[in-house]
Each structure stands twice: as C-alpha cells, then as structure tokens.
Amino acid sequence: MDSESGMIEHEVYARVGLLGNPSDVYYGRTISFSLANFSASVRLQPSHHLVISPHPTHDFVQFNSLPHLVDRLDNEGYYGGVRLLMAVCKVFHNYCKDNKIGLQGGNFTLSYDTNIPRQMGLSGSSAIVCAALNCLLDFYKVRHLVKVEVRPSLVLNAEKELGIVAGLQDRVAQVYGGLVYMDFSKKYMDDLGHGIYTPMDINLLPPLHLIYAENPSDSGKVHSTVRQRWLDGDKFVISSIEEVASLPLEGRTALLEKNYTKFADLMNRNFDLRRAMFGDEALGALNIQMVEVARSVGAAAKFTGSGGAVVALCPNGPSQVKLLEDACQKAGFVIQPIKVGPPCLKEIDLKTLSPQ
C-alpha cells in the first residue's frame, strides 16, 4: 500500500490444476498451484466517485472498422475485466451486509492489468477477481473478518454472477498461493460450505513445463454433457469421476516421497479418464495434440484446467526435457519452464483459518 495516496495494489498469479480436475465440481479432490509465469493485478485508489476503469486493451470499445470489431470479438470474446470488477464489488458488499460486517470508507477507483493469456485454462478471470477482493479487504480493513476459507467462494460467486462455469479449486489456489491439496467431499461442502484446504511445500514439486498454442480454443465448453450425465446417475461418469478424485490422494503421497515416476503415471491417468468421459470432440483436436506431443517423448501431460494449455512432467530429467522442447518446437507449440508462485497468506489471514 502507498500510505501517502492510500493506493492499494494486489497481484494474483495464474494457476495450474495439477491433479484431480475436473473432480472439484463433483465433490472430489485436487492438487493445484499458483503459476508465477503469468499474473493479474488490481489497483484501488481512493476517489470522489466509485469508478471502475476500463483497460485500454482488454476493454476495447473503439475499432477501425466493422471487420475489425468482428475479428476482435472472434478472438477475444465480448468481455474484458470491467464486469469482473463490478461483480466482485457486488458480491463483497452483499457478503458483508449479510454477515453484519460494517464497511467504513469512502469511494475508490478500481483498475486492472493482466498478462494471463485468454482461453488457456489458466484462470485469468478469477485472478482479476481475487486481486480485486484483496484490495477491497484492505481498503475496508476487514481482512480479519472474512475467513480465508470463505474467500474462494466469494471469488467464484462473482464469476457465477456473470454466468462463468467453474469450480472452487482455481480460486483456492489463487487465494492461498503456493501448492495446495484440496478435499471437496460432500460432507465438508454441506457442513462447512467449503472444502478442506491443506497447503504443501512447493519444494516437493518436480520441474514442470507449460505447453500451449499461440491461438488456443475456448477452455470453457467442456463441462456441459458430463455434468448432466453425472446428475442423471450415469454409472460410467460417476465411477470415472470417483477415480479422478482418488488420484490426488495417491499424488500427495507420491509428492511427499518425491516419487515422480508414480506422479507422472497419475497425471497421465487423469487425462485418460477425462478424455474417456468428455470425448475428443469436446476436448478439441489442438488440446489433445499438445498432450500427445508430450507423450511422444515419454513425458506425462494433462490439461492445466479445461483445456488450452498443458502441464508436462519429464520424469527422466533434462535429456527428456530437451526432447520435449524439440517436439514442441516442431509441432509449433510454445513451451516454457513453470515457475511456482509462493504461498501468499499473511499472518492476519492465517489467524482467520479454522482449526483442522
């Protein structure tokens, strides 16, 4: 915080669903971490009126021509971050009102910036919302009154306001930072309203790589039919989701033992189960190709989220990484080493945590 101007700024990293997705929306378990390669930041500046500032690039409203407008919408979609900032303000206000948390303070101007690539399943939207929530918690000095476990749900509810289909794991990873094991068992969700979230040491992770295409397909289209089949009691979907949800249990043990060969097998199994449930058409040819390129050199690979980018593990070390880099270059994919973001909870946040 800039004490002279009262300006508050928060940065939130992208995230990678390392194991267990998409079981987080089906009372499952996941292991996720914050991805420091990309981030979003939100700035709050006290002001006379409450202003939500459009981003000069992401909230573009001036075009050279009608074809330019159409091309822009085809590539970027209809929405930037302004709607996300508005939604989190509404959800935050209503939560504080419902929980009798008094909000003392004037107005402010919210602005944002982000370099998280769109449509890659790296949770760019929730990073903006999470950063804005952090600004609001600090501006109104209520960080000690809003439990850490509740904050991912507030971020998710802001996105639900806008019709974004998602689960809690992304928001948990971004609220907590670092590496987190999450259990969304029905009992916890029903009794507590949230899962049980256990931070893990980021040094347990092996070297990982991010693979993506320059022009990815939309990452938000793959949940629909599987969810309905799950609700309808489809035995194949239910048993597959249960197996996906069991992978993080084994994965946590594998990480603690630094058994990366085992962990690689679990990542591959995660993708295979997802592919069997959703089908190739829903997953998209480009997304599948990224996984298959990684597997062609013996690397493990799975989606970071719903598609658009892939997380890869080379259990055989640097020589295998070189093979993977060459294979990606040949296929026209971008590959880069993953930087894991550190845990981001401060002492004031940790004091709000419920005892486990």
C-alpha positions as CSV (number, residue, x, y, z in Angstrom):
1,M,0.0,0.0,0.0
2,D,1.1,3.5,-0.8
3,S,0.5,5.3,2.6
4,E,0.6,8.8,1.1
5,S,-2.0,8.3,-1.6
6,G,-3.9,5.4,0.1
7,M,-3.4,3.4,-3.1
8,I,-3.6,-0.4,-2.7
9,E,-2.4,-2.9,-5.3
10,H,-2.5,-6.7,-5.3
11,E,-1.1,-9.2,-7.8
12,V,-2.5,-12.7,-8.2
13,Y,-0.9,-15.4,-10.2
14,A,-2.5,-17.8,-12.8
15,R,-3.0,-21.3,-11.6
16,V,-2.4,-24.9,-12.7
17,G,-4.7,-27.8,-11.8
18,L,-2.0,-30.4,-11.3
19,L,-4.1,-33.4,-10.4
20,G,-7.8,-34.2,-9.9
21,N,-9.5,-31.8,-12.2
22,P,-12.4,-31.7,-13.0
23,S,-13.4,-33.5,-9.8
24,D,-13.6,-30.2,-7.8
25,V,-17.1,-29.6,-9.1
26,Y,-18.1,-33.2,-8.2
27,Y,-17.2,-33.4,-4.5
28,G,-13.7,-34.6,-5.4
29,R,-10.1,-33.7,-4.6
30,T,-7.4,-31.8,-6.4
31,I,-3.8,-30.6,-6.1
32,S,-3.2,-27.2,-7.6
33,F,-0.6,-24.5,-7.5
34,S,-0.1,-20.9,-8.4
35,L,1.7,-20.2,-11.7
36,A,4.1,-17.3,-11.4
37,N,4.7,-17.2,-15.2
38,F,1.6,-15.0,-15.5
39,S,-0.4,-12.7,-13.3
40,A,-3.2,-10.2,-12.9
41,S,-3.0,-7.1,-10.8
42,V,-5.7,-4.7,-9.5
43,R,-5.1,-1.2,-8.2
44,L,-7.5,0.6,-5.8
45,Q,-7.2,4.4,-5.5
46,P,-9.4,6.4,-3.1
47,S,-11.5,8.8,-5.2
48,H,-14.6,11.1,-5.0
49,H,-16.8,8.8,-7.1
50,L,-16.7,5.0,-7.3
51,V,-15.2,4.3,-10.7
52,I,-14.4,1.0,-12.5
53,S,-11.7,1.9,-15.0
54,P,-11.8,0.0,-18.4
55,H,-8.5,-1.4,-19.5
56,P,-7.1,0.2,-22.7
57,T,-6.5,-3.2,-24.4
58,H,-8.9,-5.7,-22.7
59,D,-12.0,-3.4,-22.6
60,F,-11.6,-2.2,-26.2
61,V,-14.6,-0.2,-27.4
62,Q,-13.1,1.7,-30.4
63,F,-12.5,-0.1,-33.7
64,N,-11.0,0.8,-37.1
65,S,-13.9,-0.8,-38.9
66,L,-16.8,-3.4,-38.7
67,P,-14.5,-6.3,-39.8
68,H,-12.0,-5.1,-37.1
69,L,-14.8,-5.3,-34.5
70,V,-15.9,-8.8,-35.6
71,D,-12.3,-10.1,-35.7
72,R,-11.7,-8.8,-32.2
73,L,-14.8,-10.5,-30.9
74,D,-14.0,-13.7,-32.6
75,N,-10.5,-13.8,-31.0
76,E,-11.1,-12.1,-27.6
77,G,-14.8,-12.6,-26.9
78,Y,-17.2,-9.9,-25.8
79,Y,-15.9,-9.1,-22.3
80,G,-12.9,-7.7,-20.6
81,G,-12.4,-7.2,-16.9
82,V,-14.8,-4.4,-16.0
83,R,-17.7,-6.8,-15.5
84,L,-15.5,-8.9,-13.2
85,L,-14.6,-5.9,-11.0
86,M,-18.3,-4.9,-10.8
87,A,-19.3,-8.4,-9.9
88,V,-16.8,-8.8,-7.1
89,C,-17.8,-5.4,-5.6
90,K,-21.5,-6.6,-5.5
91,V,-20.7,-10.0,-4.0
92,F,-18.3,-8.5,-1.4
93,H,-20.9,-5.8,-0.4
94,N,-23.7,-8.4,-0.1
95,Y,-21.5,-10.8,1.9
96,C,-20.5,-8.1,4.4
97,K,-24.1,-6.9,4.7
98,D,-25.4,-10.5,5.3
99,N,-22.7,-11.1,7.9
100,K,-23.1,-7.7,9.6
101,I,-19.6,-6.6,8.7
102,G,-19.7,-2.8,8.7
103,L,-17.9,-1.1,5.8
104,Q,-16.4,2.2,6.8
105,G,-14.7,4.2,4.0
106,G,-15.3,6.5,1.0
107,N,-15.3,5.7,-2.7
108,F,-12.5,4.4,-4.9
109,T,-11.3,3.8,-8.4
110,L,-10.5,0.2,-9.4
111,S,-8.3,-0.5,-12.4
112,Y,-6.6,-3.7,-13.5
113,D,-3.9,-5.2,-15.7
114,T,-3.2,-8.8,-16.7
115,N,-0.8,-10.8,-18.9
116,I,-2.6,-14.1,-18.3
117,P,-3.3,-15.5,-21.8
118,R,-7.0,-15.8,-22.6
119,Q,-8.7,-19.2,-23.2
120,M,-5.9,-21.3,-21.9
121,G,-7.5,-22.7,-18.8
122,L,-5.1,-20.7,-16.5
123,S,-7.8,-18.9,-14.5
124,G,-7.3,-15.4,-15.8
125,S,-10.7,-14.2,-14.8
126,S,-10.5,-15.4,-11.2
127,A,-7.1,-13.9,-10.8
128,I,-8.6,-10.5,-11.6
129,V,-11.5,-11.1,-9.2
130,C,-9.2,-12.4,-6.4
131,A,-6.8,-9.4,-6.7
132,A,-9.8,-7.1,-6.5
133,L,-11.2,-8.9,-3.5
134,N,-7.8,-8.4,-1.7
135,C,-7.9,-4.7,-2.5
136,L,-11.4,-4.4,-1.0
137,L,-10.4,-6.4,2.1
138,D,-7.6,-4.0,2.7
139,F,-9.4,-0.8,1.8
140,Y,-12.2,-1.5,4.2
141,K,-9.8,-3.1,6.8
142,V,-11.9,-6.2,7.1
143,R,-9.3,-8.8,6.2
144,H,-9.5,-10.3,9.8
145,L,-13.3,-10.6,9.5
146,V,-13.6,-12.6,6.2
147,K,-12.2,-16.1,6.7
148,V,-9.7,-17.3,4.2
149,E,-11.7,-20.5,3.6
150,V,-14.7,-18.3,2.5
151,R,-12.8,-16.1,0.1
152,P,-12.6,-18.7,-2.8
153,S,-16.4,-18.9,-2.7
154,L,-16.7,-15.2,-2.9
155,V,-14.5,-15.1,-6.0
156,L,-16.5,-18.0,-7.5
157,N,-19.8,-16.3,-6.7
158,A,-18.6,-13.1,-8.5
159,E,-17.9,-15.2,-11.6
160,K,-21.2,-17.0,-11.3
161,E,-22.9,-13.6,-11.4
162,L,-21.6,-13.4,-15.0
163,G,-22.5,-17.0,-16.0
164,I,-19.0,-18.3,-15.8
165,V,-19.0,-22.1,-15.2
166,A,-16.2,-23.1,-12.8
167,G,-15.3,-24.9,-9.6
168,L,-13.6,-23.8,-6.4
169,Q,-10.1,-25.2,-7.0
170,D,-8.8,-22.4,-9.1
171,R,-9.9,-19.8,-6.6
172,V,-8.4,-21.8,-3.7
173,A,-5.0,-21.9,-5.4
174,Q,-5.2,-18.2,-6.0
175,V,-6.3,-17.2,-2.5
176,Y,-3.8,-19.4,-0.8
177,G,-0.9,-19.3,-3.3
178,G,1.8,-21.9,-3.5
179,L,0.8,-25.6,-3.7
180,V,-2.5,-26.7,-2.1
181,Y,-4.2,-30.1,-1.6
182,M,-8.0,-29.7,-1.6
183,D,-10.7,-32.0,-0.4
184,F,-14.2,-31.1,-1.6
185,S,-16.0,-34.1,-0.1
186,K,-19.8,-33.6,0.1
187,K,-19.7,-33.7,3.9
188,Y,-17.3,-30.8,4.1
189,M,-19.2,-28.8,1.4
190,D,-22.6,-29.4,3.1
191,D,-21.4,-28.9,6.7
192,L,-18.9,-26.1,6.2
193,G,-19.8,-24.5,2.8
194,H,-16.3,-25.1,1.6
195,G,-13.6,-27.8,1.3
196,I,-10.6,-28.6,3.5
197,Y,-7.6,-26.9,2.0
198,T,-4.1,-28.1,3.0
199,P,-1.0,-26.1,1.9
200,M,2.0,-28.2,0.8
201,D,5.7,-27.3,0.4
202,I,6.3,-26.1,-3.1
203,N,9.8,-27.7,-3.0
204,L,8.1,-31.1,-3.2
205,L,7.2,-30.4,-6.9
206,P,9.5,-31.7,-9.7
207,P,10.5,-29.4,-12.6
208,L,7.3,-28.9,-14.7
209,H,6.7,-27.3,-18.1
210,L,3.8,-25.4,-19.6
211,I,2.8,-26.1,-23.2
212,Y,0.3,-24.0,-25.1
213,A,-0.7,-22.9,-28.6
214,E,-0.5,-19.3,-29.7
215,N,-4.1,-19.4,-30.8
216,P,-5.9,-21.8,-28.3
217,S,-9.5,-22.9,-28.4
218,D,-12.0,-21.8,-25.8
219,S,-11.4,-23.5,-22.5
220,G,-15.0,-23.1,-21.2
221,K,-17.0,-25.6,-23.3
222,V,-16.2,-29.0,-21.9
223,H,-18.3,-29.3,-18.7
224,S,-21.8,-29.5,-20.0
225,T,-22.8,-33.0,-21.1
226,V,-20.7,-34.7,-18.4
227,R,-22.3,-32.7,-15.6
228,Q,-25.8,-33.6,-16.8
229,R,-24.9,-37.3,-17.1
230,W,-23.4,-37.2,-13.6
231,L,-26.6,-35.6,-12.3
232,D,-28.6,-38.3,-14.1
233,G,-26.6,-41.0,-12.3
234,D,-24.6,-42.3,-15.3
235,K,-22.5,-45.1,-13.8
236,F,-19.6,-44.6,-16.2
237,V,-19.3,-40.9,-15.4
238,I,-19.8,-41.4,-11.7
239,S,-17.1,-44.2,-11.4
240,S,-14.7,-42.1,-13.6
241,I,-15.1,-39.0,-11.5
242,E,-14.6,-41.1,-8.4
243,E,-11.3,-42.4,-9.8
244,V,-10.2,-38.9,-10.8
245,A,-11.0,-37.8,-7.3
246,S,-8.8,-40.6,-5.9
247,L,-5.7,-39.6,-7.9
248,P,-4.8,-36.6,-5.6
249,L,-4.7,-38.9,-2.6
250,E,-2.1,-41.0,-4.3
251,G,-0.5,-37.9,-5.8
252,R,0.0,-36.3,-2.4
253,T,1.8,-39.4,-1.1
254,A,3.9,-39.5,-4.3
255,L,5.0,-35.9,-3.9
256,L,5.8,-36.4,-0.2
257,E,8.0,-39.3,-1.2
258,K,9.3,-37.5,-4.3
259,N,8.3,-40.5,-6.4
260,Y,7.9,-38.5,-9.7
261,T,7.6,-41.6,-11.9
262,K,4.5,-42.5,-9.9
263,F,3.2,-38.9,-10.1
264,A,3.8,-38.9,-13.9
265,D,1.6,-42.1,-14.2
266,L,-1.2,-40.4,-12.1
267,M,-1.1,-37.3,-14.4
268,N,-1.5,-39.5,-17.5
269,R,-4.3,-41.4,-15.9
270,N,-6.1,-38.1,-15.1
271,F,-6.0,-37.1,-18.7
272,D,-7.1,-40.5,-20.0
273,L,-10.1,-40.6,-17.7
274,R,-11.1,-37.1,-18.7
275,R,-10.8,-38.0,-22.4
276,A,-12.9,-41.1,-21.9
277,M,-15.6,-39.0,-20.2
278,F,-15.7,-35.9,-22.4
279,G,-14.8,-37.3,-25.8
280,D,-12.3,-36.0,-28.3
281,E,-14.8,-33.5,-29.9
282,A,-15.4,-31.7,-26.6
283,L,-11.7,-31.7,-25.7
284,G,-10.6,-30.3,-29.1
285,A,-8.0,-31.7,-31.5
286,L,-5.4,-29.0,-30.7
287,N,-5.6,-29.7,-26.9
288,I,-5.3,-33.4,-27.5
289,Q,-2.3,-32.9,-29.8
290,M,-0.4,-31.0,-27.1
291,V,-0.8,-33.9,-24.7
292,E,0.2,-36.4,-27.4
293,V,3.3,-34.4,-28.4
294,A,4.4,-34.6,-24.8
295,R,3.7,-38.3,-24.5
296,S,5.6,-38.9,-27.8
297,V,8.8,-38.4,-25.8
298,G,7.7,-40.2,-22.7
299,A,6.6,-37.1,-20.7
300,A,3.5,-37.1,-18.7
301,A,0.9,-34.4,-19.6
302,K,-2.6,-33.2,-18.7
303,F,-4.6,-30.1,-19.0
304,T,-3.9,-27.2,-16.6
305,G,-7.6,-26.6,-16.5
306,S,-10.4,-27.2,-19.0
307,G,-8.0,-27.1,-22.0
308,G,-6.0,-24.6,-23.8
309,A,-2.7,-25.3,-22.0
310,V,-1.0,-28.5,-20.8
311,V,1.3,-29.1,-17.8
312,A,4.1,-31.7,-18.5
313,L,6.4,-33.6,-16.3
314,C,9.6,-35.3,-17.6
315,P,10.4,-38.0,-15.0
316,N,13.7,-38.9,-16.8
317,G,15.2,-35.4,-16.3
318,P,17.0,-32.8,-18.5
319,S,17.6,-35.1,-21.5
320,Q,13.9,-35.8,-21.8
321,V,13.1,-32.1,-21.4
322,K,15.3,-31.4,-24.4
323,L,13.4,-34.0,-26.4
324,L,10.1,-32.3,-25.3
325,E,11.3,-28.9,-26.3
326,D,12.3,-30.1,-29.7
327,A,9.0,-31.9,-30.2
328,C,7.0,-28.8,-29.2
329,Q,9.0,-26.6,-31.5
330,K,8.4,-29.0,-34.4
331,A,4.7,-29.1,-33.7
332,G,4.5,-25.3,-33.4
333,F,3.7,-25.2,-29.6
334,V,5.1,-22.8,-27.1
335,I,6.9,-24.4,-24.1
336,Q,8.4,-22.8,-21.0
337,P,9.6,-23.9,-17.6
338,I,6.9,-23.5,-14.9
339,K,7.6,-21.0,-12.1
340,V,5.6,-21.9,-9.0
341,G,4.2,-19.0,-7.0
342,P,4.9,-18.9,-3.3
343,P,2.2,-19.1,-0.6
344,C,0.6,-15.6,-0.2
345,L,-1.3,-15.7,3.1
346,K,-0.1,-13.2,5.7
347,E,-0.3,-13.6,9.5
348,I,-3.6,-11.6,9.6
349,D,-5.0,-14.1,7.1
350,L,-3.7,-17.2,8.9
351,K,-5.4,-16.1,12.1
352,T,-8.8,-16.4,10.4
353,L,-8.2,-20.1,9.4
354,S,-10.4,-22.7,11.1
355,P,-8.5,-25.4,13.0
356,Q,-8.4,-28.6,11.0
